[in-house]
């Protein structure tokens, strides 16, 4: 009969336990390193994650946009999109279509000026009819609450009515999430619309282009845009 020395067996068990613990610690360290590794952001234009805003205007060119009118009606100056009235610029549309998103931008309109921002519109037809126009106006006399600054033009009135003083940079935040459309101007919400409750927009598209209107008035009036950004949801 073979006898085993108890101390030798104990030592062997201890060695096996130590090896197992070493493997566990090593695996844990590798997993932790993988979880904390830094993934470099993509460098290509328009790259994004679902949680970040993307610029739609690079401040230098109309890359990413299609001019739906006379190019003479548009120019870029000092990082700003500028349109003069009476030149037939009509509107600019994004190359890409969007469905659910938050759009932010800054704009400045001249005295007596008129313009607007389009969302979920189609390429053909009037964008304020095929999609939604968020109105920009300093027309005189002032338009009613369904056609003034911040309104969904002709379909949803503002409440409250925003300040419409000209020659000041303003900020729009426009959110299209499912059937709900909200508009904030300078951080104050003026429209909260449920498409299903407004017959005029109930059946409008849920996906379409982003657009900005030219200075939609006569000579002497202007509209300017800058810092156009979008976050897809």
N, C-alpha and C positions, 0 to 999 in steps of 0.2 A: 504494500500500500504506500502510495506516495503522499507525503505530508507537505503542506504549504505553510510557509512562514507567514504568520498573521501580519507582521509589520510590512512585509513585501507586498501582500495583497492590498493593504491600506494605502501604501504609497502609489500602487498602480491605479487604484480608484481615484486618488487625489489628482494624479496626472491627467487622467481622462476628463475629470471635471474641469480642470484648468484649461485644457485644450478647447472644450466646449464653450466655456466662457469667453475665451479669446476669439473664437469664431463669431459668437454673438455680437461682441463689441465691435469687431471689424466690419461685420455686415451693417450694423447700426450707423457706423461712421460713414460708410459708403452711401447709404440711403440719405443721410442728412446732407451730405455734400451735393447729391443730385438734386435734392429739394431746394437748395439755396443757390444753385448755379444761376448765372445771369444769362438770359437769352437775349441776344442783340436784336434791337428793333430793325425791321426791314427798312431799307433806304429808298425803296422805289416810291414814286409819287402816289399818294392816295392810300398807302398802307395804313392799317388801323387795327385796333382791337375793338370789341363791342363797347368798351367803356370810355373811349376817347373821341374828342372832336377832331375833325379833319378840315383843313382849309380848302375852300372851293375857289379861292382867288389868290394867286401868288404875288399880286402887287406889281407885276411887270408885263404880263401878256394876258390874252384871252384864252390861253390853254385851258381845256376843260369846259369851254363854253362854245355855243353856236350862236352867231349873230342872226337873228330872225328879221332883219330889216336892212336898211342902208348902213354900211360900215361907217360912213361919214357921221352918223349920229352918235358914235361912241369914241371915246378916247381914254387913255390911262395917263394920269398925271400925278406924280409924287405918291405913287402907291394907291391911288384912288380911281375908281371907275367914274367917269364924268359923261353926262349927256346934256346936250343943248336942245331946247325945244325947237320945233319946226324943221328938224333935219331927218325925220323919218327913220330913226333908229329902231322903232317898234319895241322889240324886247330881246333879251339874251336868255338862252335856256342852257341848262346843264347838259353835258353829254350823256350823263347817266340818269336813269330813273330811280326814284326812291319811293318807299311805301311808308314805314313808320320811322319817325326821326324827330330830332330837335334841331331847328335851324336858328342861328343867331347872326345878326349883321347890324352894321351901323349905316345910317343914311342921313342926308341933309338936303332939304328942299328949299328952293328959293321962294320969295314972295310970289303968290299967285300960281305956284307950281302944282303939278299933279304927276303922280307916278304910282308904283305899287310893286308888291312882291307876289309872285305866283307859286303855288304849290300843287302838286299832283295834277298838273295840266298835261295835255297831249301836244304832240308836235304840230298837228293840223288844227285849224280853227282858232278862234279867239281864246287865249289862255284864261281870261277871266270868266269865260263861259264853260270851257271844257274842264277846268279845275277850279281853284279858288284864288281870288286876288285879295291880299291884305292891303288895303288902300293907304296911300300917302297923299295928303292934300293940304294945300294952303290956298285953295281957290276962294275967290270973293264974288258974291257973298258966300259964307261958309256952307258946306253941304250938310244934309241932314245926317242923323246918327247912323244910318245904314250905308252912307256913302262917304263918311269922313275918315280921317286917319285912324287906323286900327281896325276898322270894320271889315268883315268879309263882304266885299263889294256887292251891294244889292241883295244880300241874303241874310246876314246876321248883323244886327246893330251893336254898337259899342255900349258898354256900361261898366264903369263910368266913361265919360268922354275925355280923351286925353288933351293935353295942351298941344296946340297946332302952330305955335310960333315958328316962323321960318328961320333959316340961316343958323340952325343949331344942330349939332350932331345928336341923333337919337339912336336908341337901341331897340331892335325887335328881337323877341324870342318867340318863335312859332313852333308849336309842338303838334304833330299829327300822329296820334296813337290810336289805331283802329278807327272807330267812327267818331272819336273825340278830337276836336281841334281847339287849341287854346292860343291866345295871342297876349303877349305882355309887351308893353312899351315902357322903356326906362324902368323895368322891374315891376310895373303895376299891371295886373291882369285886366284886360278890357273886353275880352271875348272868351267864352267857354261854351262851345257849341257841340251838341250831340247831333250828328248828321241824321240819325233816324227820326229826330223830332223836328227837323226843318225840311219840309217837302221839296223845296227848291234845290237842296243839295243831297237829299237822301240817296239818290242813285248815281252820284258822281263817282269817278274812279277812285280806287283805294291806292293807286300807284301812279306815278307820273313824274314829270320833270320839275325841277326848281327853276324859277325864272325871275328876272328883274325887268321892270318896264323902263322905257326911256323917259325923257322929260316930255310927258304926253300933253303938251300945251304948245302955244305959239312961241315965236322967237323971243328971247330975253329971259326965259325961265330955264332953270336947271335942276338936275337931280344928281346927287353923288352917293356912291356906295363904297364901303371898305369893310375889312375884317369879316368876310363872309365865311361862316364855319357851320359844319353839320355833324351831328352824331346820329348814326343809324341805331335803331333799337330792335 
